[in-house]
Amino acid sequence: MIISKLLIDYRMRNALTQKQMSDLLGISQVGYHKWETGSTKVEMEHYCRIATLCEVRLIDLLPREWQEKIREDLGV
């Protein structure tokens, strides 16, 4: 799942502005905008809050290669 698309979809479905989303996530509006446009990567420390807010599994937000590595390490 591409995190920028998830953020946009969640924000639109809930009729939120970028400012409201940034407030919910505890970051600046400019920083949030950069996540939506993909001009900056989301720092790992924010993934848990995004997963909780958007009601998705944390592992689903991670890049595919990370998901595969985690599953391989866990034997699932």
BELBEL-V734928 format. One record per run of one state. SS is the DSSP state (helix for helix, strand for strand, loop for the rest). FROM is the first residue (numbers start at 0). LEN is the number of residues. Records with the same first field share a line. If there is no record, write none. Layout:
SS: FROM-LEN + FROM-LEN
//
This chain:
loop: 0-2 + 13-4 + 25-3 + 37-6 + 54-3 + 61-2 + 74-2
helix: 2-11 + 17-8 + 28-9 + 43-11 + 57-4 + 63-11
//
